[in-house]
């Protein structure tokens, strides 16, 4: 198994890693409200201040960074030197999708609602080859209630957003198969990874299922494990950041079996992306300890649409 080594530390709950063509990695710092660049030698530089809680991020067809901002959907507590997110939040300000120019630092809100319903806590995002993007809304958990939310599809110019799949319980990671014909989403607390057949830009046509969202179950991890963001490798395996067990679980897309589990040393491992000339270097956010990890991955990662 690959060894995950620290590339950078001192980050405040990093998430949303994006490997850039210049060898740097962009991460969001959820608890700090910033977009931060990590250079190949591990130095960090804030390139934009979004406020709120910037979470998942992806480069769009215009070269801008698109960010799921959860609007301070979490508070944070220190438990034995680890930063843990907790809900309900005390300073929630509303979720939104933002467009960020990492060269100038400008931040623009492009969506804060859909069909009159406010976005609650947008979490993770992936662009398709057509230039639109899918994203999850994780929702809020109050003391006695919990949001049921959706998967959305939107255009980066702010012209269109719509709910496509609902209802889901705390959807987190989202991704597309290498050929774009499958949409994957992970629910945090149920530890389920679901998938839907994609038949066009922003269109899924699943068979009628037992649950209202009509998703097909890829896998459900056992024990004290919860799911965060995900990436898809070049072989089509769904690589899910796994909370509790502290690592990345790679899942075979055909039969749902576990291909392997890479331990990271952080119980709150939250996301993965790939970079380098052959997309064989994995960058993993180790959020509880405030670090960005790097590892030589056993399989190539999938080159994302519009990657920069």
matplotlib code that plots the C-alpha trace (Angstrom):
import matplotlib.pyplot as plt

x = [0.0, 1.2, 2.6, 0.8, 3.3, 2.6, 3.0, 1.7, 0.5, -1.1, -4.3, -7.7, -9.8, -8.6, -10.9, -11.6, -8.1, -7.5, -4.2, -3.0, -0.9, 1.9, 2.4, 0.6, -2.5, -5.4, -7.3, -10.2, -9.8, -13.3, -12.8, -10.7, -12.9, -10.1, -8.9, -5.2, -2.5, 0.1, 3.3, 5.3, 7.7, 4.8, 4.5, 1.0, -0.5, -4.1, -5.3, -8.9, -11.1, -14.6, -15.8, -18.4, -17.3, -15.6, -15.8, -15.6, -14.0, -13.4, -12.0, -14.6, -14.3, -13.5, -10.5, -12.2, -12.5, -16.1, -16.6, -19.4, -19.6, -21.6, -22.1, -20.6, -22.7, -20.4, -18.7, -15.4, -14.1, -10.7, -10.5, -7.0, -5.4, -7.8, -10.3, -13.8, -16.8, -20.1, -23.7, -25.9, -23.9, -23.9, -23.0, -24.7, -25.1, -26.6, -25.1, -24.0, -22.0, -19.2, -16.9, -13.4, -10.7, -7.6, -5.4, -7.2, -8.8, -12.3, -15.3, -18.7, -21.8, -23.6, -26.2, -27.8, -31.2, -32.9, -36.6, -37.0, -35.5, -32.3, -29.2, -28.4, -24.8, -23.3, -20.5, -18.9, -18.8, -17.8, -17.8, -18.9, -17.5, -20.4, -19.3, -22.1, -21.5, -23.1, -23.0, -24.3, -26.0, -25.1, -27.8, -27.9, -28.5, -30.2, -30.8, -34.1, -34.2, -32.1, -32.4, -33.2, -31.5, -30.6, -28.1, -28.1, -27.0, -26.1, -24.4, -21.3, -22.6, -25.4, -28.1, -29.6, -29.8, -32.1, -32.7, -32.1, -32.1, -33.9, -34.3, -30.9, -29.7, -26.5, -25.0, -21.4, -19.0, -20.0, -18.2, -18.6, -17.4, -14.6, -17.1, -19.5, -22.4, -22.6, -23.1, -21.9, -22.8, -21.9, -24.1, -22.1, -24.0, -25.6, -22.1, -23.8, -22.4, -25.3, -25.1, -27.5, -27.2, -26.5, -28.2, -27.4, -26.1, -27.7, -30.1, -30.4, -32.9, -32.8, -35.1, -37.8, -36.2, -37.3, -36.2, -37.6, -34.2, -34.1, -30.4, -28.6, -26.6, -22.9, -21.8, -22.4, -19.4, -19.7, -18.9, -18.0, -17.2, -18.7, -18.2, -16.9, -15.9, -14.8, -12.8, -12.8, -9.6, -8.8, -9.9, -13.4, -12.9, -14.7, -12.3, -14.1, -12.5, -13.6, -14.2, -13.7, -11.3, -9.2, -8.3, -9.4, -11.5, -11.4, -14.5, -14.9, -17.6, -18.9, -19.5, -19.1, -16.2, -13.4, -10.3, -8.1, -8.0, -5.2, -4.7, -3.7, -3.3, -6.1, -9.6, -11.1, -9.7, -12.0, -11.0, -8.7, -7.5, -4.7, -2.0, 1.4, 2.4, 0.6, -2.0, -0.3, 0.2, -2.7, -3.3, -5.4, -6.9, -6.2, -8.7, -8.7, -4.9, -4.9, -2.6, -2.5, -1.0, 0.7, 1.2, 2.3, -1.0, -1.2, -3.5, -3.7, -6.3, -8.9, -8.1, -11.1, -12.9, -11.5, -8.6, -6.1]
y = [0.0, 3.5, 5.7, 9.0, 11.7, 15.2, 17.9, 20.8, 21.4, 24.2, 24.2, 24.8, 21.8, 21.5, 20.1, 20.3, 19.6, 20.5, 19.6, 22.4, 22.1, 24.1, 21.4, 23.3, 22.1, 24.4, 23.5, 25.0, 25.7, 25.3, 26.6, 29.6, 30.6, 30.7, 29.3, 28.3, 27.3, 24.7, 24.7, 21.5, 22.3, 22.6, 26.3, 27.8, 31.0, 32.3, 33.2, 34.1, 34.8, 33.4, 33.5, 31.0, 27.4, 26.7, 22.9, 21.0, 22.8, 22.2, 24.1, 25.0, 25.4, 29.1, 28.3, 29.7, 27.7, 26.8, 26.3, 24.7, 27.0, 25.5, 28.9, 28.0, 24.9, 23.5, 24.7, 23.1, 21.7, 20.5, 16.9, 15.7, 17.9, 17.0, 19.5, 18.0, 19.6, 19.7, 20.7, 22.5, 25.6, 28.8, 31.2, 29.8, 32.3, 30.2, 28.0, 29.0, 28.1, 30.6, 31.4, 32.3, 33.9, 32.5, 35.0, 38.1, 36.7, 37.9, 35.8, 35.9, 34.1, 32.4, 30.3, 30.5, 28.9, 26.6, 27.1, 29.4, 26.9, 28.1, 25.9, 24.6, 23.4, 22.6, 20.1, 18.6, 19.3, 17.7, 19.1, 17.0, 17.1, 19.3, 22.2, 21.8, 20.7, 18.4, 19.1, 17.8, 19.6, 18.0, 19.9, 20.8, 18.5, 20.3, 18.8, 17.0, 17.4, 16.7, 18.1, 15.8, 17.3, 16.6, 16.3, 19.4, 20.2, 23.7, 25.9, 27.8, 31.1, 31.3, 30.7, 27.4, 25.2, 22.4, 19.5, 16.2, 13.5, 13.7, 13.0, 12.0, 11.9, 14.0, 13.5, 14.3, 13.1, 13.2, 11.9, 10.6, 7.4, 7.8, 7.6, 10.0, 7.5, 7.0, 9.5, 8.5, 10.0, 9.1, 9.6, 10.4, 8.8, 5.8, 5.0, 4.2, 4.9, 5.2, 5.5, 6.6, 6.1, 9.5, 9.8, 13.4, 16.6, 16.8, 13.9, 10.6, 7.9, 5.3, 2.3, 2.5, 1.6, 0.9, 4.4, 7.6, 8.7, 5.5, 5.1, 1.8, 0.8, 0.3, -0.5, 0.2, 0.1, -1.8, -0.8, 2.6, 4.2, 7.3, 8.7, 12.0, 13.2, 11.0, 10.7, 8.2, 6.7, 5.9, 2.3, 3.5, 2.6, 4.9, 6.1, 7.4, 9.3, 7.3, 8.9, 6.8, 4.3, 7.2, 6.6, 6.1, 3.1, 2.2, 0.4, -1.6, 0.0, -3.3, -5.4, -3.0, -4.9, -3.1, -3.0, -1.7, 0.6, 3.2, 4.3, 8.0, 8.4, 10.9, 9.8, 12.7, 12.0, 14.0, 14.1, 12.9, 14.2, 13.2, 15.1, 14.8, 14.0, 10.6, 11.4, 8.9, 11.2, 11.4, 14.4, 13.7, 16.2, 15.1, 17.6, 16.7, 17.3, 20.2, 18.6, 17.9, 14.5, 13.2, 9.5, 7.5, 5.9, 2.3, 3.3, 6.4, 8.9, 10.1, 13.4, 15.6, 17.6, 21.1, 20.4, 23.1]
z = [0.0, -0.7, 2.1, 2.6, 3.4, 4.5, 1.8, 3.9, 7.4, 9.4, 7.4, 8.9, 7.9, 4.3, 1.6, -2.1, -3.5, -7.1, -8.8, -11.1, -14.2, -12.6, -10.0, -7.2, -5.5, -4.6, -1.4, 0.4, 4.1, 5.4, 8.9, 7.7, 4.8, 2.2, -1.0, -0.5, -2.9, -1.9, -3.9, -4.7, -1.9, 0.6, 1.0, 1.3, 0.1, 0.4, -3.1, -2.3, 0.7, 0.3, 3.9, 4.9, 4.6, 1.2, 0.6, -2.7, -5.7, -9.4, -12.3, -14.9, -18.7, -18.3, -16.1, -13.0, -9.7, -8.8, -5.1, -3.0, 0.0, 2.9, 4.5, 7.9, 8.2, 10.9, 14.1, 15.0, 18.3, 19.3, 20.5, 21.5, 18.9, 16.1, 14.6, 14.4, 12.7, 14.7, 14.0, 14.5, 13.6, 15.6, 12.7, 9.7, 6.8, 3.9, 1.3, -2.2, -5.3, -6.0, -8.9, -7.9, -9.9, -8.3, -10.1, -8.9, -5.8, -6.8, -5.6, -7.2, -5.9, -8.9, -7.1, -3.7, -4.4, -6.8, -7.7, -4.7, -2.2, -0.6, -1.0, 2.5, 2.5, -0.9, -0.5, -3.5, -7.2, -10.5, -14.1, -17.1, -20.6, -21.7, -19.4, -16.8, -13.2, -10.7, -7.0, -3.7, -0.9, 2.4, 4.4, 8.1, 11.1, 13.9, 17.4, 16.4, 12.6, 9.5, 6.0, 3.1, 0.1, -3.5, -6.4, -8.6, -12.1, -13.1, -15.8, -14.8, -16.3, -13.7, -16.3, -15.1, -12.0, -11.3, -8.9, -10.6, -7.9, -4.5, -1.7, -0.3, 3.3, 3.7, 0.2, 0.2, -2.5, -6.2, -9.3, -12.8, -14.4, -17.0, -19.9, -18.2, -18.2, -14.5, -11.7, -8.3, -4.9, -1.4, 1.7, 4.8, 7.6, 5.8, 4.3, 1.0, -2.5, -5.0, -8.8, -11.6, -15.4, -17.2, -20.6, -21.4, -19.9, -16.4, -17.2, -15.4, -16.3, -13.6, -13.4, -10.7, -7.4, -3.8, -2.7, -4.0, -5.5, -7.6, -7.1, -7.5, -4.5, -5.4, -1.8, 1.9, 4.1, 7.4, 10.9, 12.3, 8.9, 7.2, 3.8, 2.7, -0.8, -3.6, -6.8, -9.7, -11.0, -14.6, -14.2, -13.0, -9.3, -6.9, -4.3, -1.3, 1.6, 4.6, 8.0, 11.1, 9.6, 8.4, 4.8, 1.2, 0.2, -3.5, -4.7, -7.9, -10.0, -11.4, -8.3, -5.4, -3.8, -2.0, -4.2, -1.4, 1.6, 2.0, 5.5, 6.0, 9.7, 10.0, 11.1, 9.2, 5.7, 3.5, -0.2, -2.9, -6.3, -8.7, -10.5, -12.0, -15.6, -15.5, -12.8, -10.5, -7.6, -5.2, -3.0, 0.0, 2.5, 6.1, 7.6, 11.3, 11.5, 9.1, 6.5, 2.8, 2.1, -1.0, -2.1, -5.1, -6.0, -7.3, -10.2, -12.3, -11.4, -13.9, -15.7, -15.0, -17.6, -17.9, -15.5, -15.2]

ax = plt.figure().add_subplot(projection="3d")
ax.plot(x, y, z, "-o")
ax.set_aspect("equal")
plt.show()
